[in-house]
Amino acid sequence: MKNFDIILVGDGLAARLLLYEMSQRQSFLDKKILQISSPINFPECSTRTTSVVSGGVHEKGISKLGDLLVDSYNSFTSFVNEYNDLGMFCEKSPQYYVFDEHMTEHKKEMFLKRFGHELEDFQHCKVASKQSYLVFSEKLLSFLKDLYVKKLNLTHVKETYIEHKESALRTDVSTYNGDKIILATGAYSSFFEPSLDTKLGKAVSGSYLKWNNISLDIDNFVLSKGHFNLIHRKSKGELLFGGTSFEGHIHAHNLRELKSEFSLFKDMINFDLDVQNANVITGLRHKCSKRLPVCKKINANTYVFSGFYKNGFTFPFYLKKILIDLLD
């Protein structure tokens, strides 16, 4: 049996941010680290999402989740300001929240309280404007790997995690021994719950439509109404439309609601697209109680870093230091 100081399961954004954080600390540079991932059986959640980071809509001092959202957003923007000078892995974009004149007076009041009273025109609708970031997830993952791969004593194997008991971890190929084992396994964490004897939340599916080679005479934007977003990435000639799913599963998602909502968005914009020409992409996210993530030690040598749900591109930027502090 091969022995390691740390075994990390996963290769999405959360896992790579943990490795990046390790590479920034002298105490981890001589650790023997094994990374296990299975891109076929467990594809990274980070690459199957619309990858929008919304800002300016939360404040501290109201709830634990609100505090975490603000701290995480600030951690994300600090990383962007340090490394994204040339727009390598994300771009800024206005995010327009649609003010629906047909809302009830109570909903109008809540909208203005959350987004502000300054409304402007965008296409055929009134909107409140905030700043957001459009993340290019594959580029961000690659960039992170370049930051840590030469600094760490890291072995990466593409094998499927089966289970682990105490320090022994078994895959479909081999068995390894790890002094400390980290599960950065996203939506798949709940699949391992029986062997971990802990409540890790549940997997939630979501689909979005994607049009490629779109040429619009308009810059980046995110148009948001309810749980749905229409996203234009000008540099990629890409348009996305997606939101929270209420039915369907991983491989055969029911698109009736998604297509119905898109037809409503078409009335707000100056261009027309056929839903039949869009690619359909479905992914999983990990939702925990009250949308709070899991970032903790759960038994003698096992740590879980998961449950980032809609904030998968901000939570791990903030929480990675907290988990690594537990390991250090």
Residue pairs with C-beta under 8 A, 6 or more apart in sequence:
1 168
1 175
1 176
1 177
2 34
2 174
2 176
2 177
3 32
3 176
3 177
3 178
4 32
4 33
4 34
4 155
4 176
4 177
4 178
4 179
5 31
5 32
5 33
5 178
5 179
5 180
6 22
6 28
6 31
6 32
6 33
6 34
6 178
6 179
6 180
6 181
6 182
6 327
7 33
7 34
7 35
7 36
7 169
7 176
7 178
7 180
7 181
7 182
8 15
8 18
8 19
8 33
8 34
8 35
8 36
8 182
8 184
9 15
9 35
9 36
9 37
9 161
9 169
9 181
9 182
9 183
9 184
9 185
10 35
10 36
10 37
10 44
10 182
10 183
10 184
10 185
10 186
11 35
11 37
11 39
11 44
11 156
12 44
12 45
12 46
12 47
12 141
12 184
12 186
13 44
13 46
13 137
13 140
13 141
13 144
13 312
13 313
13 316
14 46
14 184
14 186
14 305
14 306
14 308
14 312
14 316
14 320
15 35
15 37
15 184
15 305
16 141
16 144
16 145
16 148
17 144
17 316
17 317
17 320
18 182
18 184
18 305
18 316
18 320
18 323
18 324
19 33
19 35
19 144
19 145
19 148
19 152
19 154
20 144
20 147
20 148
20 320
21 320
21 321
21 324
22 28
22 31
22 33
22 148
22 152
22 324
23 29
23 147
23 148
23 151
23 152
25 324
25 328
27 328
28 152
28 324
28 328
29 151
29 152
29 153
30 153
31 152
31 153
32 153
32 155
33 152
33 153
33 154
33 155
34 154
34 155
34 156
34 157
34 176
34 178
35 154
35 155
35 156
35 157
36 156
36 157
36 159
36 161
36 169
36 171
36 176
37 44
37 156
37 157
37 158
37 159
38 158
38 159
38 160
38 161
39 158
41 160
42 160
42 161
42 185
42 188
44 141
44 186
45 186
45 187
45 283
45 284
45 285
45 286
45 312
46 137
46 140
46 141
46 186
46 312
46 313
47 137
47 138
47 141
47 283
48 281
48 282
48 283
48 284
49 137
49 206
49 208
49 283
49 285
49 312
50 208
50 229
50 231
50 240
50 242
51 134
51 135
51 136
51 137
51 313
52 95
52 132
52 133
52 134
52 135
52 222
52 229
52 231
53 73
53 76
53 90
53 132
53 133
53 135
53 313
53 314
54 95
54 130
54 132
54 222
54 224
55 73
55 77
55 95
55 130
55 131
55 132
55 133
56 130
56 131
57 114
57 115
57 130
58 66
58 69
58 70
58 73
59 66
59 70
60 66
60 67
60 70
60 71
61 67
64 290
64 292
65 290
65 291
65 292
68 292
68 293
68 315
68 318
69 311
69 314
71 318
72 311
72 314
72 315
72 317
72 318
72 319
73 314
74 318
75 314
75 317
75 318
76 133
76 313
76 314
76 317
76 318
77 133
78 317
79 317
80 90
80 133
83 89
83 143
84 90
87 235
88 139
88 143
89 135
89 136
89 139
89 140
89 143
90 133
90 134
90 135
90 136
90 140
91 133
91 134
91 136
91 220
91 233
91 235
92 131
92 132
92 133
92 134
92 220
93 131
93 132
93 133
93 134
93 219
93 220
93 221
93 222
94 129
94 130
94 131
94 132
94 220
94 221
94 222
95 129
95 130
95 131
95 132
95 221
95 222
95 224
96 122
96 125
96 127
96 128
96 129
96 221
96 222
96 223
96 224
97 111
97 115
97 127
97 128
97 129
97 130
97 224
97 225
98 125
98 126
98 127
98 223
98 224
98 225
98 268
99 108
99 111
99 119
99 125
99 126
99 127
99 128
100 107
100 225
101 126
103 111
111 128
112 128
115 128
115 130
116 128
118 128
118 129
119 126
119 127
119 128
120 126
120 127
120 128
120 129
121 127
122 129
122 221
122 223
123 223
123 268
123 269
123 270
124 267
124 268
124 269
124 270
125 268
127 223
132 222
134 220
134 222
134 231
134 233
135 313
136 236
137 313
148 154
157 171
157 173
157 174
159 171
159 172
159 173
159 174
160 171
160 172
160 173
161 169
161 171
161 185
161 192
162 170
162 171
162 172
163 169
163 170
163 192
163 195
164 170
164 178
164 181
164 195
164 302
165 195
166 300
166 301
167 177
167 178
167 179
167 181
167 301
168 175
168 176
168 177
169 175
169 176
169 177
169 178
169 181
178 301
179 301
180 301
180 302
180 303
180 327
181 301
181 302
181 303
182 302
182 303
182 304
182 305
182 323
182 327
183 189
183 192
183 196
183 302
183 303
183 304
183 305
183 306
184 305
184 306
185 192
185 306
186 284
186 285
186 286
186 306
186 308
186 312
187 203
187 204
187 284
187 285
187 286
188 203
188 284
188 286
189 200
189 201
189 286
189 294
189 304
189 306
189 307
190 200
190 201
190 202
190 203
190 286
191 203
192 200
193 199
193 200
196 298
196 299
196 302
196 304
197 299
198 298
198 304
199 289
200 286
200 288
200 294
200 304
200 306
200 307
201 286
201 287
201 288
201 289
201 294
201 306
201 307
202 286
202 287
203 284
203 285
203 286
203 287
204 244
204 245
204 284
204 285
204 286
204 287
204 309
205 245
205 248
205 249
205 250
205 253
205 282
205 283
205 284
206 242
206 243
206 244
206 245
206 282
206 283
206 284
206 285
207 242
207 245
207 248
207 253
207 255
207 258
207 280
207 281
207 282
207 283
208 240
208 241
208 242
208 243
208 258
208 280
208 281
209 240
209 241
209 242
209 258
209 262
209 275
209 278
209 279
209 280
209 281
210 238
210 239
210 240
210 278
210 279
210 280
210 281
211 238
211 239
211 240
211 273
211 277
211 278
211 279
212 237
212 238
212 279
213 237
214 232
214 237
214 238
214 239
214 273
215 237
216 232
216 234
216 239
216 271
218 232
218 234
219 232
219 234
220 232
220 233
220 234
220 235
221 231
221 232
222 229
222 230
222 231
222 232
223 229
223 230
223 231
223 265
223 268
223 269
224 230
225 264
225 265
225 268
226 243
226 261
227 243
227 244
228 241
228 242
228 243
228 261
228 265
229 240
229 241
229 242
229 243
230 239
230 240
230 241
230 262
230 265
230 269
231 239
231 240
231 241
231 242
232 238
232 239
233 239
233 240
239 273
241 258
241 261
241 262
241 265
241 278
242 258
243 258
243 261
245 253
245 257
245 258
246 257
247 254
247 257
248 254
248 255
248 282
250 282
250 284
251 282
253 280
253 282
255 280
259 275
262 275
266 272
266 273
285 308
285 309
285 310
285 312
286 306
286 307
286 308
286 309
287 307
287 309
288 294
288 307
288 309
291 309
291 310
291 311
292 307
293 305
293 306
293 307
293 308
293 309
293 311
293 315
293 319
294 304
294 305
294 306
294 307
295 304
295 305
295 319
295 322
295 323
296 303
296 304
296 323
296 326
297 303
297 326
298 304
303 323
303 326
303 327
305 316
305 319
305 320
305 323
308 315
308 316
